[in-house]
Amino acid sequence: MIWRVLKLTTSLLFIGIVLTAFWFYQDYKAYQEVSLSVPEQGYVLHVKKGMTLTGIARKLSQQGITDKPKYLVLLGRQLKLDSSIKTGEFELQPDLLPVDLLTLLNKGKVIQHSLTIIEGQRFRDMLKSLWANADIENTLQGLSDNQIMTELQHPDEKPEGRFLADTYFFTRGATDRELLQRAYTAMQQYLQKAWAEKSSDLPLKSPYEALILASIIEKETAIADERPRISGVFVRRLNKGMRLETDPTVIYGLGDAYDGDIRYKDLRTDT
């Protein structure tokens, strides 16, 4: 009698397991064929560094985009799309299937943000723009100019003019250090190319001296067509050992103290 009860119990347990497995398989299969609950206006998913598929699924569950986060993780492991997820922001659109989401996280394009460094902008003004950008992680804020250049592995250099004026694209979460390093490297490449193509009669000893002179010319006039003529004047003065006698050098030396007027004492101050 006991043996029959055990046999019946075992049979019922086996049937229960089979039915549960069948139900799970059908539910899991149905999950893959139904679009995620992405809002009509779309949703921007921010994947931070170190975030796993489990963490992403949990976040999407909290936002009501998926009601079965464990299925999403299981599908990712099944398709081997769980270990090479990119970081950044992804724009999710309605009618997105779970497999499409996983493909997007692995191979899709992340949202690009931009930062523009303006020509002639002072280093501290450039930093203000950099640190005011909410999509950039600030790691250098509060440091002096020398400390920042040391962090960039250029401790003996002045920062002014070292960063190429251009528009730089980046993904959310990029650091100020990364963007400054990109702009610094871009300027070095630009300078080396310009230096290799320079005229042989220029009274300049290094690419950095060329950068300084170019900066002075840039501040002397905002009209690009006038710069070659002004450049010629300065080069002739340098070749003759004359002073440049140009206002931008005095204004730069005054810094924040410049109020729009240059006084005699300002011309006598060594800066």
SVG drawing of the C-alpha trace seen along z (x, -y; Angstrom):
<svg xmlns="http://www.w3.org/2000/svg" viewBox="-2 -106 69 108">
<polyline fill="none" stroke="black" stroke-width="0.4" points="0.0,0.0 2.8,-2.4 4.6,-1.5 1.5,-2.4 1.2,-5.7 4.8,-6.6 4.5,-5.5 1.4,-7.7 3.1,-10.6 6.1,-10.3 4.0,-10.1 2.1,-13.2 5.3,-15.1 6.8,-14.1 3.7,-15.3 3.7,-18.5 7.4,-19.2 6.6,-18.4 3.6,-20.7 5.6,-23.5 8.5,-23.1 6.0,-23.2 4.3,-26.2 7.6,-28.0 8.8,-27.2 5.6,-28.5 5.7,-31.6 9.3,-32.2 8.7,-31.7 5.7,-34.1 7.8,-36.7 10.3,-36.8 7.5,-37.5 5.9,-40.4 7.2,-44.0 8.5,-45.6 6.4,-48.3 8.4,-51.3 6.4,-54.6 5.2,-56.1 7.7,-59.0 10.5,-56.5 12.8,-56.0 16.5,-56.7 18.3,-53.9 21.6,-55.0 24.0,-52.0 26.7,-53.0 30.2,-51.5 30.1,-48.2 26.4,-47.7 25.4,-44.1 22.4,-42.7 20.8,-41.8 21.1,-45.4 19.7,-46.7 16.8,-44.3 16.0,-45.4 16.1,-49.0 13.8,-48.3 11.4,-46.4 11.3,-49.4 10.4,-51.6 7.6,-49.3 9.3,-48.4 9.5,-44.7 7.5,-42.7 9.8,-39.6 13.4,-40.8 14.6,-37.3 13.5,-36.2 15.5,-39.1 18.6,-38.0 18.0,-34.3 17.5,-35.3 20.7,-37.3 22.7,-34.4 21.1,-32.0 22.1,-34.2 25.5,-35.1 24.6,-38.8 25.1,-39.3 28.8,-39.9 29.6,-42.5 27.2,-45.3 28.2,-48.8 28.1,-51.7 26.3,-55.0 22.8,-56.0 20.5,-54.0 17.3,-55.3 14.5,-52.7 11.5,-53.0 8.1,-51.4 7.6,-47.9 11.0,-46.9 11.3,-43.1 13.6,-41.7 16.0,-40.3 16.2,-43.7 17.0,-45.3 19.8,-42.9 21.2,-43.5 21.0,-47.2 22.9,-47.0 25.7,-45.0 25.9,-46.4 23.7,-49.5 24.8,-53.2 24.8,-55.0 23.5,-58.6 26.3,-61.1 26.6,-64.4 28.9,-67.3 31.2,-69.9 32.5,-72.8 35.8,-74.5 35.7,-78.0 38.6,-79.6 40.5,-82.0 38.7,-80.9 40.8,-81.2 41.6,-77.9 39.5,-78.8 36.5,-79.8 36.8,-76.5 36.8,-74.6 33.6,-76.4 31.9,-75.2 33.3,-71.7 32.1,-71.5 28.7,-73.0 27.9,-70.1 25.7,-67.7 26.7,-64.8 30.4,-65.0 31.8,-63.5 33.9,-66.1 37.1,-64.6 39.4,-67.7 37.1,-70.4 38.8,-72.3 42.4,-71.7 44.8,-74.5 46.0,-74.8 49.3,-73.2 47.5,-70.3 45.3,-69.7 48.2,-69.7 50.0,-67.2 46.9,-65.0 47.2,-65.1 50.8,-64.0 52.2,-67.4 53.3,-69.0 55.7,-71.5 53.4,-73.1 51.0,-76.1 47.5,-75.1 46.6,-78.2 46.2,-77.3 47.0,-73.7 43.6,-72.4 42.3,-72.4 39.2,-74.5 36.7,-72.0 33.5,-70.1 34.0,-66.9 31.5,-64.1 31.2,-61.8 28.9,-59.4 27.3,-60.4 29.6,-59.6 32.8,-60.6 35.2,-62.4 36.6,-65.9 40.1,-64.3 39.2,-62.2 37.9,-65.2 40.9,-67.4 43.3,-64.7 41.5,-64.3 41.7,-68.1 45.3,-68.2 46.3,-65.4 44.4,-67.0 46.2,-70.2 49.6,-68.5 48.9,-66.8 47.6,-70.0 50.7,-71.9 53.2,-69.3 51.5,-69.3 51.6,-73.1 55.2,-73.2 56.3,-70.8 54.8,-73.0 56.1,-76.4 58.2,-78.8 61.9,-78.6 62.3,-82.3 60.0,-82.4 61.8,-83.7 60.3,-80.9 62.1,-78.2 59.3,-75.7 55.7,-74.7 54.8,-76.3 56.2,-79.7 54.1,-79.4 51.1,-78.7 51.7,-81.8 52.1,-84.0 49.0,-82.5 47.0,-83.2 48.2,-86.9 47.2,-87.3 43.8,-85.7 43.1,-88.2 44.4,-91.1 41.5,-90.7 38.3,-88.7 38.4,-89.0 40.2,-86.0 41.2,-87.8 43.2,-90.4 45.3,-87.8 47.9,-87.1 48.7,-90.8 49.0,-91.1 51.1,-88.0 53.5,-89.5 53.8,-92.7 54.7,-90.7 57.2,-88.4 59.0,-91.4 59.1,-93.0 60.5,-89.8 63.1,-89.5 64.3,-93.0 64.3,-92.4 61.4,-94.8 58.7,-94.6 55.3,-93.4 53.5,-96.3 50.1,-94.6 47.2,-95.1 46.2,-91.4 49.5,-90.7 48.7,-93.4 45.1,-92.3 46.1,-88.7 48.5,-89.7 45.8,-91.7 43.4,-88.7 40.2,-89.4 41.5,-92.8 41.0,-94.1 38.1,-96.5 38.2,-97.6 40.9,-100.2 44.7,-99.9 46.6,-102.4 50.2,-103.5 50.9,-101.5 49.6,-98.4 52.2,-98.8 54.9,-99.0 53.8,-95.9 55.8,-92.8 53.3,-89.9"/>
</svg>
